[in-house]
Amino acid sequence: MTVNIARFSITVLMFLFLFTPCVWAASPSGGREGQIIMKSAGENANDYFVVEGKPGETKKVTVELRNMSEEYPASAQLFVSDAVISQGGGMGTVAPGHASYDHVGGWFENKEIQTVQLKPAETRNYRFSFRIPEDSGPGDHVGMIVLYKFLPSSAEEENGQKQAQIIIDKAYSQSIAVHVKVPGPAESRLQLEALEPLWNGTDLFMNLRIANTGNRIEKSEGSIEVFAEDGKPVFAAKGSMGSIYPQTSGTYAFAVPEQMKLAGEYKASVKWSYGNRTIEKTFDFSVTDREVKKSELVQLATARPDKTFSPDAIVLSPMQLVLYVTAAVVFLVLILLSLLLLYRKRSNRGKEIPF
């Protein structure tokens, strides 16, 4: 019998924040390979780099890589990139193939992805040079140096039973921010760009996208209030956003309650503050029947993993089921009454005496 094995690859990324040092917390699979830790070194060394410079100047930063294992060698990939915003603000991380070089990442002389191989307990420094472009404006400019290690899952094991097997691929990533300060007037400016509903399985989130169109790194906080089509408030929450870098956008996700997981039209009022400024905006959005049905199917499939459900399956809530059953019973009773009346009418006609 052919064994069907469903393979799911799950990439586990460890996200890092702008002003927080980050290290790998887990050892590679099997413990037969060392673990590399990266930290800033040399001038401007801290948990991250802060470099002050004028347009046209060349600057250098140094990172120290150390193999924490005294027994096994270790390897990883080292590269630079524009800073990436994680959900909720602060620095995220990227895989080598997704690095970008439109801003600070493009200032570095060496943009190649370097493969680092360290002997047991070996420490090695890597220096990165970059030049601040002549046309760079004043304010904050942020890039990052990334250390990345991908660990593919082990080979699938077959057995005599038909089953699904979850195999996990792991990716460990560490980033250090390179914060470049160019002198000149600073301008703080955030904009509320969009508010969009996003389903994740059975969970619904309201994703608020905030753009930093100024030239300073900004942290912010605010609140949201959502109203149904009839004007009744259905949801309210507060949130705080980590760092959003100049000329980038960040996303804050509000988890919404069950009463908003119903199809309909909604209106949201968002009030957001940064520094001594407050901005407000109203958004209209909808939750569709198709999205609600899909989430119900996911919930049903999770509760019954042994069953296969068609995307066209009809999913009813307990209240909907009661209503449909009641309607069906009433319909059947009406049909039976109609047939009974028709039978009696015909019976009475047969008993009539002709003149």
C-alpha positions as CSV (number, residue, x, y, z in Angstrom):
1,M,0.0,0.0,0.0
2,T,1.3,3.4,-0.9
3,V,1.9,5.6,2.1
4,N,0.6,9.2,1.7
5,I,2.6,11.6,3.8
6,A,1.6,15.2,4.0
7,R,4.6,17.4,4.6
8,F,4.3,20.8,6.1
9,S,7.4,23.1,6.2
10,I,7.2,25.6,9.1
11,T,9.8,28.3,9.1
12,V,10.5,29.6,12.6
13,L,11.9,33.1,12.6
14,M,13.1,35.0,15.7
15,F,12.2,38.6,15.4
16,L,14.4,41.3,16.8
17,F,13.7,44.8,18.1
18,L,15.7,47.9,17.2
19,F,17.2,48.8,20.5
20,T,17.4,45.3,22.0
21,P,20.3,42.8,21.7
22,C,19.2,39.5,20.2
23,V,20.8,36.0,20.3
24,W,19.8,32.6,19.3
25,A,18.1,30.9,22.1
26,A,18.0,27.4,20.7
27,S,20.7,25.0,19.6
28,P,20.7,23.6,16.0
29,S,19.0,20.3,15.3
30,G,20.8,17.3,16.8
31,G,23.5,19.3,18.6
32,R,26.1,18.3,16.1
33,E,26.8,21.8,14.8
34,G,28.0,24.8,16.8
35,Q,26.0,27.9,17.5
36,I,27.2,31.3,16.3
37,I,26.5,34.5,18.2
38,M,27.0,37.9,16.7
39,K,27.6,41.1,18.6
40,S,28.8,44.6,17.8
41,A,32.4,45.5,18.3
42,G,34.9,48.3,17.8
43,E,33.8,51.9,17.6
44,N,30.2,52.8,18.1
45,A,29.7,49.4,19.7
46,N,26.7,48.9,21.8
47,D,23.7,46.6,21.5
48,Y,23.3,48.3,18.1
49,F,25.4,50.8,16.1
50,V,24.8,54.5,16.3
51,V,26.9,56.4,13.7
52,E,26.8,60.1,13.2
53,G,28.1,61.4,9.8
54,K,27.6,63.9,7.1
55,P,26.8,63.2,3.4
56,G,29.9,62.0,1.5
57,E,31.6,60.5,4.6
58,T,32.7,56.9,4.8
59,K,32.0,55.0,8.0
60,K,32.9,51.5,9.3
61,V,31.2,49.1,11.7
62,T,32.5,45.8,13.0
63,V,30.7,42.7,14.2
64,E,32.2,39.9,16.2
65,L,31.1,36.3,15.5
66,R,31.8,33.5,17.9
67,N,31.2,29.8,17.8
68,M,29.7,29.0,21.2
69,S,30.5,25.3,20.8
70,E,34.0,24.0,21.9
71,E,33.3,20.7,20.2
72,Y,31.6,21.3,16.8
73,P,32.3,23.7,13.9
74,A,29.5,26.1,12.9
75,S,28.4,27.9,9.8
76,A,25.9,30.7,8.9
77,Q,25.2,33.4,6.3
78,L,26.2,37.0,7.0
79,F,24.7,39.9,5.0
80,V,23.5,43.5,5.1
81,S,20.0,44.9,4.2
82,D,17.7,47.8,4.6
83,A,15.9,47.7,8.0
84,V,12.8,45.6,8.2
85,I,9.8,46.5,10.4
86,S,8.3,43.6,12.4
87,Q,4.6,43.5,13.2
88,G,4.1,45.8,16.1
89,G,7.1,47.9,15.3
90,G,10.8,47.5,15.9
91,M,13.3,45.6,13.8
92,G,12.3,42.4,12.1
93,T,14.5,40.0,10.1
94,V,14.8,38.6,6.6
95,A,16.1,35.6,4.8
96,P,19.1,36.2,2.5
97,G,17.0,36.1,-0.7
98,H,14.7,38.8,0.6
99,A,17.3,41.4,1.6
100,S,16.8,44.9,0.1
101,Y,19.3,47.6,-0.8
102,D,17.1,50.7,-1.5
103,H,18.2,52.7,1.5
104,V,21.0,52.1,4.0
105,G,21.5,48.5,2.8
106,G,22.6,50.0,-0.5
107,W,25.2,52.2,1.1
108,F,27.4,49.3,2.1
109,E,30.4,48.4,-0.1
110,N,30.0,44.7,0.3
111,K,26.4,43.6,-0.4
112,E,27.3,39.9,-1.1
113,I,25.9,37.2,1.1
114,Q,29.0,35.8,2.9
115,T,29.1,32.2,4.1
116,V,30.8,32.1,7.5
117,Q,32.5,28.9,8.8
118,L,34.0,28.9,12.3
119,K,36.0,26.2,14.0
120,P,35.0,25.1,17.5
121,A,35.3,28.1,20.0
122,E,36.6,30.3,17.2
123,T,36.0,34.1,17.2
124,R,36.3,36.3,14.1
125,N,35.6,39.9,13.3
126,Y,33.9,41.2,10.1
127,R,34.1,44.8,9.1
128,F,31.6,46.6,7.0
129,S,32.2,49.9,5.3
130,F,29.5,52.2,4.0
131,R,29.4,55.7,2.4
132,I,26.7,58.2,3.2
133,P,25.4,59.4,-0.2
134,E,25.9,63.1,-1.1
135,D,22.1,63.6,-1.5
136,S,21.2,62.0,1.9
137,G,18.8,64.2,3.8
138,P,19.0,65.0,7.5
139,G,17.6,62.7,10.2
140,D,17.6,59.0,11.0
141,H,18.6,56.3,8.5
142,V,18.5,52.6,9.5
143,G,20.0,49.5,8.0
144,M,20.9,46.2,9.6
145,I,23.5,43.4,9.6
146,V,22.0,39.9,9.6
147,L,23.3,36.5,10.7
148,Y,21.1,33.7,9.3
149,K,21.1,30.0,9.6
150,F,18.7,27.6,7.9
151,L,18.3,24.1,9.3
152,P,16.3,21.8,7.0
153,S,14.3,19.1,8.6
154,S,15.5,15.5,8.7
155,A,14.3,13.0,6.1
156,E,10.8,11.6,6.3
157,E,10.4,8.3,8.0
158,E,8.0,5.8,6.4
159,N,6.0,3.3,8.3
160,G,3.2,0.9,7.6
161,Q,0.4,3.2,8.5
162,K,-1.3,6.0,6.5
163,Q,-0.8,9.2,8.4
164,A,0.1,12.9,8.2
165,Q,3.6,13.8,9.3
166,I,4.6,17.3,10.3
167,I,8.2,18.1,9.6
168,I,9.7,21.3,10.8
169,D,12.3,23.4,9.1
170,K,14.0,25.9,11.3
171,A,15.6,29.3,10.6
172,Y,17.6,31.1,13.2
173,S,18.3,34.8,12.6
174,Q,20.0,37.6,14.5
175,S,20.1,41.3,13.5
176,I,22.0,44.3,14.6
177,A,20.7,47.7,13.7
178,V,23.0,50.3,12.0
179,H,21.4,53.7,12.9
180,V,23.0,56.5,10.9
181,K,22.3,60.1,12.1
182,V,22.7,62.9,9.5
183,P,22.7,66.4,11.1
184,G,20.0,68.8,10.1
185,P,16.4,69.7,11.0
186,A,14.3,66.8,12.3
187,E,10.7,66.3,11.2
188,S,8.2,64.0,12.9
189,R,5.3,62.9,10.8
190,L,3.1,59.7,10.9
191,Q,0.1,58.9,8.7
192,L,-2.6,56.3,9.2
193,E,-2.6,54.6,5.9
194,A,-5.1,51.7,6.1
195,L,-7.1,49.4,8.3
196,E,-7.8,46.0,6.9
197,P,-9.4,42.8,8.4
198,L,-7.2,39.8,8.1
199,W,-8.2,36.2,9.0
200,N,-5.7,33.8,10.5
201,G,-7.5,30.5,10.7
202,T,-10.5,31.2,13.0
203,D,-8.9,34.4,14.4
204,L,-9.7,37.8,13.0
205,F,-7.3,40.7,13.3
206,M,-7.7,44.4,12.3
207,N,-4.3,45.4,10.8
208,L,-3.6,49.1,11.2
209,R,-0.9,50.3,8.8
210,I,1.1,53.4,9.9
211,A,3.5,55.2,7.6
212,N,6.5,57.3,8.9
213,T,6.8,60.1,6.3
214,G,9.1,62.2,8.5
215,N,12.9,61.8,9.1
216,R,12.9,60.6,12.7
217,I,12.4,57.2,14.2
218,E,9.0,57.2,15.9
219,K,7.2,55.2,18.6
220,S,3.5,55.7,19.0
221,E,0.3,54.6,20.7
222,G,-3.4,54.9,20.3
223,S,-6.9,53.4,20.3
224,I,-9.5,52.0,18.0
225,E,-13.3,51.9,18.2
226,V,-15.4,49.8,15.8
227,F,-19.2,50.3,15.1
228,A,-21.6,48.0,13.4
229,E,-23.8,49.2,10.4
230,D,-26.5,50.3,12.8
231,G,-24.0,52.5,14.7
232,K,-23.8,50.2,17.7
233,P,-20.2,49.9,19.2
234,V,-18.9,46.3,18.9
235,F,-15.2,46.6,19.7
236,A,-12.7,49.0,21.4
237,A,-9.0,48.5,22.2
238,K,-5.7,50.3,22.8
239,G,-2.3,49.6,21.4
240,S,1.3,50.8,21.3
241,M,3.6,50.6,18.3
242,G,7.3,50.1,18.5
243,S,9.8,51.9,16.3
244,I,8.8,52.9,12.8
245,Y,11.8,54.0,10.7
246,P,11.6,57.0,8.4
247,Q,10.1,56.3,4.9
248,T,8.8,52.9,6.0
249,S,5.4,51.5,7.2
250,G,4.6,49.4,10.2
251,T,1.6,47.3,11.1
252,Y,-0.2,46.9,14.4
253,A,-2.7,44.0,14.7
254,F,-5.8,44.2,16.9
255,A,-7.3,40.9,17.8
256,V,-11.1,41.2,17.6
257,P,-13.8,39.5,19.6
258,E,-16.4,36.9,18.5
259,Q,-19.1,39.5,18.0
260,M,-17.2,41.0,15.1
261,K,-16.8,37.6,13.3
262,L,-20.1,38.2,11.6
263,A,-20.6,39.3,8.0
264,G,-21.5,42.9,7.6
265,E,-20.4,46.5,7.1
266,Y,-18.4,48.2,9.8
267,K,-16.9,51.7,10.6
268,A,-13.8,52.2,12.7
269,S,-12.5,55.3,14.3
270,V,-8.7,55.4,15.0
271,K,-6.9,57.9,17.2
272,W,-3.1,57.7,17.3
273,S,-0.5,59.7,19.2
274,Y,3.3,60.3,18.8
275,G,5.4,62.9,20.5
276,N,3.0,65.7,21.3
277,R,0.8,65.1,18.3
278,T,-2.4,63.2,17.8
279,I,-3.9,62.1,14.4
280,E,-7.4,60.7,13.8
281,K,-9.0,58.8,10.9
282,T,-12.1,56.9,10.1
283,F,-12.1,53.7,8.1
284,D,-14.9,51.7,6.4
285,F,-14.5,47.9,6.0
286,S,-16.6,44.8,5.6
287,V,-16.5,41.2,6.7
288,T,-17.9,38.9,4.0
289,D,-20.0,35.8,4.2
290,R,-17.3,33.9,2.4
291,E,-14.6,34.8,5.0
292,V,-16.9,33.9,7.9
293,K,-17.7,30.5,6.2
294,K,-14.1,29.8,5.6
295,S,-13.2,30.4,9.3
296,E,-16.0,28.1,10.3
297,L,-14.7,25.4,8.1
298,V,-11.3,25.8,9.6
299,Q,-12.8,25.5,13.1
300,L,-14.7,22.4,12.0
301,A,-11.7,20.8,10.4
302,T,-9.7,21.4,13.5
303,A,-12.3,19.8,15.7
304,R,-12.6,16.8,13.3
305,P,-9.1,16.2,11.8
306,D,-10.3,12.7,10.7
307,K,-12.8,14.2,8.3
308,T,-12.4,15.9,4.9
309,F,-14.7,18.9,4.3
310,S,-15.4,20.5,1.0
311,P,-15.0,24.2,0.6
312,D,-18.7,24.3,-0.6
313,A,-19.8,22.6,2.7
314,I,-22.6,24.4,4.5
315,V,-21.6,25.2,8.1
316,L,-24.4,26.2,10.5
317,S,-24.2,27.6,14.0
318,P,-26.4,26.0,16.7
319,M,-28.9,28.8,16.4
320,Q,-29.0,28.6,12.6
321,L,-29.5,24.9,12.9
322,V,-32.5,25.3,15.3
323,L,-34.0,27.9,12.9
324,Y,-33.6,25.7,9.8
325,V,-35.0,22.6,11.6
326,T,-37.9,24.6,12.9
327,A,-38.6,26.0,9.4
328,A,-38.4,22.5,7.9
329,V,-40.8,21.1,10.5
330,V,-43.3,23.9,9.9
331,F,-43.0,23.4,6.2
332,L,-43.7,19.6,6.6
333,V,-46.7,20.3,8.9
334,L,-48.2,22.7,6.3
335,I,-47.8,20.1,3.6
336,L,-49.5,17.4,5.7
337,L,-52.4,19.7,6.6
338,S,-52.8,20.6,2.9
339,L,-52.9,16.9,1.9
340,L,-55.4,16.2,4.7
341,L,-57.7,19.0,3.6
342,L,-57.5,17.8,0.0
343,Y,-58.3,14.2,1.0
344,R,-61.3,15.3,3.1
345,K,-62.6,17.5,0.3
346,R,-62.5,14.6,-2.2
347,S,-64.1,12.3,0.3
348,N,-67.0,14.6,0.8
349,R,-67.5,14.9,-2.9
350,G,-67.8,11.1,-3.2
351,K,-70.6,11.1,-0.6
352,E,-72.8,13.7,-2.4
353,I,-76.3,12.3,-3.4
354,P,-77.2,13.2,-7.1
355,F,-80.8,14.7,-7.7
